[in-house]
């Protein structure tokens, strides 16, 4: 892969492979997973500098999750944003597991409210969020999903979508305003 390859070309190539794979093309599926694995290694290596021995395990866990959740991919969004979101969740899970092992005798005062949320509450929140996001125009939904949920920077989201950074910022701003209205229950 050349360093001067346009990121939007890489994304469109991956998306094309992934859509072919979802239609049953096994060769496209293998190639898509190979590309995803290469990108994941780079992504996770940059974020796990203090845990390099865990990068490959996390790549494999993420690939398994991608395989198991392949039906949840929405073609309206970049494949890389979807995979990045899955990888971030796997990384957080690893950090939590490590934290639990290293801090088995943690004081009750140190437990955050987030850790006290029941698993089903998270599922309901996810369902609520998905419903709210469906109430947004596609460009706003995509901008918010990429920057706020998948954790991409504005420039990464702009490259993934092929629109300018300022347009991403505007779509996020408008989308968040619209979400606030939707949450309050006003039309």
Secondary structure, DSSP 4 states (H G I P E B T S, - for coil): --TTS-HHHHHHHHHHHHHHHHTT-HHHHHHHHHHHHHHHHHHHHHH-GGGGGGHHHHHHHHHHHHHHTGGG--TTS-HHHHHHHHHHHHHHHHHHHHHHHHTTT--GGG--GGGGS-HHHHHHHHHHHHHHHHTS-HHHHHHHIIIIIS---HHHHHHHHTS-HHHHHHHHHHHHHHHHHHHHT--
